[in-house]
Amino acid sequence: MDIKKIVEQAEIVYKFRHRSPIRAPGVVIGTAMVSLGLEQLKDVKKLGAVAEARACLSDAVQALTGCTVGNKYLKIYDEIGRYAIVLYDRTDGKGLRVFIDLKKIIEAETPELYKFFHRKRAPEVQYDMEARALSAKKVIKEFLEINHDIFGVENVMIKHLEKEVILPAKVCVICGESFTCSNNDVESCLVCSKKQDYYSVRS
């Protein structure tokens, strides 16, 4: 895999993330995963993607493939939580899964990369931006030295190719705003019915 190309593509993803204060290692690693997947998948009529974790993976997929949450060609299964992506052809479901093979990450050879994927980096990485940036540089440097050697690849078949159903819209009887809903008996949106409470109105 061309390291120069990976670094250049990672810059595209960093710009996509817009103003992120840290050069997150996951961006470079995710970029390399997408690049490898596209190289090996080759002739695809209609590309689709799955990210098994949100983090940097979804940004790399969206910035480099055109599969986005908005056009629904990217599905994010954050509840799985594995650092893996699937790129596939939406016409037949045939795809390629690229994942981190932990057996290939040797602690003695790439200690910071090992800590990164085992969530064992120094505690100050959580709260000290300088420590976090320093660790990120180490992870990226170690990754670029071994590159795709830490990836596993497997051929997969996506089971459900149906497009998501476009839900009908209703007008909330309380706030008067339009909202999508699959239940005809519901009259108010999730916020007004207090089932989703994520903001308060400021005066």
C-alpha positions in Angstrom: 0.0 0.0 0.0 1.3 3.4 -1.0 2.1 5.3 2.3 2.2 8.7 0.5 -1.2 8.1 -1.0 -2.6 7.1 2.5 -1.2 10.3 4.0 -2.7 12.4 1.2 -6.1 10.8 1.6 -6.0 11.1 5.3 -5.7 14.9 4.8 -8.9 14.8 2.9 -10.6 13.1 5.8 -9.1 15.6 8.3 -10.6 18.4 6.3 -13.9 16.6 6.2 -13.8 16.4 10.0 -13.3 20.2 10.0 -11.3 21.9 12.8 -10.6 18.7 14.8 -7.8 19.8 17.2 -6.1 16.4 17.2 -4.7 14.5 14.2 -6.6 11.4 15.3 -4.8 8.1 14.5 -8.1 6.5 13.6 -8.3 8.8 10.6 -5.1 7.5 9.1 -5.9 3.9 10.0 -9.5 4.2 8.7 -8.2 5.8 5.5 -5.9 2.9 4.9 -8.7 0.4 5.5 -11.0 2.2 3.0 -8.2 2.4 0.5 -7.4 -1.3 0.8 -11.1 -2.3 0.6 -11.5 -0.2 -2.6 -8.4 -1.7 -4.2 -9.4 -5.3 -3.6 -13.1 -4.9 -4.3 -12.4 -3.5 -7.7 -15.4 -3.5 -10.1 -18.4 -2.3 -8.2 -21.6 -1.0 -9.9 -23.1 0.6 -6.9 -21.0 1.0 -3.8 -22.4 0.6 -0.3 -20.6 0.6 3.0 -20.9 -0.5 6.6 -18.9 0.8 9.6 -18.9 -1.3 12.7 -17.9 1.6 14.8 -18.7 5.3 14.5 -15.5 7.2 15.5 -13.1 7.9 12.7 -14.2 5.1 10.5 -17.4 6.6 9.4 -15.6 9.9 8.5 -13.1 8.1 6.4 -15.8 6.1 4.5 -17.9 9.3 3.9 -15.0 11.5 2.8 -13.4 8.9 0.5 -16.3 6.9 -1.0 -19.3 9.1 -1.3 -21.3 6.7 0.8 -22.8 8.8 3.5 -25.4 8.7 6.3 -27.4 11.2 4.4 -27.7 9.2 1.1 -28.1 6.0 3.2 -25.4 4.2 1.4 -23.4 4.1 4.7 -24.8 2.1 7.6 -23.2 2.5 11.0 -23.6 -0.3 13.5 -21.9 1.5 16.4 -23.4 -1.1 18.8 -21.0 -3.7 17.4 -18.0 -1.5 18.3 -15.4 -3.4 16.2 -12.9 -1.3 14.2 -14.0 -2.7 10.9 -15.7 -1.7 7.6 -17.5 -3.5 4.9 -17.5 -2.2 1.3 -19.9 -4.0 -1.0 -21.8 -3.8 -4.2 -25.4 -2.8 -3.6 -26.6 -4.7 -6.7 -25.7 -8.2 -5.4 -24.5 -7.8 -1.8 -21.0 -9.1 -2.5 -18.4 -7.3 -0.4 -15.2 -7.2 1.4 -14.7 -6.7 5.2 -11.5 -5.1 6.4 -10.8 -5.4 10.1 -8.0 -4.9 12.7 -6.3 -8.3 13.3 -5.0 -7.9 16.9 -2.8 -10.9 16.5 -0.7 -8.9 14.1 -0.1 -6.0 16.5 3.0 -6.9 18.5 3.4 -4.9 21.7 7.2 -5.0 21.7 7.3 -3.7 18.1 4.5 -1.1 18.1 3.8 -0.4 21.8 1.6 2.8 21.3 -0.4 1.2 18.5 -1.0 -1.8 20.7 -2.1 0.4 23.6 -4.4 2.3 21.2 -6.4 -0.7 20.2 -6.4 -2.2 23.7 -7.5 1.1 25.3 -4.4 1.1 27.5 -2.8 4.4 26.6 -1.6 6.6 29.5 -4.5 8.1 31.6 -3.5 11.7 30.8 -4.4 11.0 27.2 -8.0 11.4 28.3 -7.7 14.9 29.6 -4.4 16.4 28.5 -4.5 17.6 24.9 -0.7 17.7 24.6 -0.3 14.2 25.9 -3.1 13.1 23.5 -1.4 14.7 20.5 1.9 13.2 21.4 0.4 9.7 21.7 -1.5 10.2 18.4 1.8 11.0 16.6 3.4 7.9 18.0 0.4 5.7 17.0 0.4 7.1 13.4 4.2 6.7 13.1 4.0 3.1 14.3 1.1 2.3 12.0 2.7 3.8 8.9 5.8 1.6 9.5 3.7 -1.6 9.3 0.7 -0.3 7.5 -1.8 -2.8 6.1 0.1 -5.7 7.9 -2.3 -5.3 10.8 -5.5 -5.7 8.6 -7.5 -8.8 8.1 -9.7 -9.2 5.0 -12.6 -11.5 4.4 -15.2 -11.9 1.6 -18.7 -11.3 2.8 -22.3 -11.2 1.6 -24.6 -8.5 2.9 -27.9 -10.1 3.9 -30.4 -7.2 3.7 -30.1 -5.1 0.6 -33.5 -3.5 0.8 -33.5 0.3 1.0 -34.7 1.8 4.2 -38.4 2.6 4.1 -39.2 6.3 3.8 -41.5 7.0 6.7 -44.6 9.1 6.3 -44.6 12.6 7.9 -47.1 13.8 10.5 -47.6 17.2 12.1 -47.1 17.3 15.9 -50.2 18.4 17.7 -48.1 20.2 20.3 -45.2 22.0 18.5 -46.7 22.0 15.0 -43.6 20.8 13.4 -43.4 18.0 10.8 -41.9 14.7 12.0 -41.5 11.2 10.5 -43.4 8.4 12.2 -44.3 4.8 11.4 -47.1 4.6 13.9 -50.4 6.2 12.8 -51.7 6.4 16.4 -48.9 8.7 17.5 -49.9 12.4 17.5 -46.9 14.1 19.0 -43.2 14.0 18.2 -40.7 12.3 20.5 -39.6 15.6 22.0 -43.1 16.8 22.9 -44.1 13.4 24.2 -41.0 13.5 26.4 -39.5 10.3 25.0 -36.5 12.2 23.6 -35.2 15.0 25.8 -31.9 16.3 24.5 -32.3 20.2 24.7 -34.0 22.9 26.6 -35.1 26.2 25.1 -33.1 29.2 26.3 -34.9 32.6 26.9 
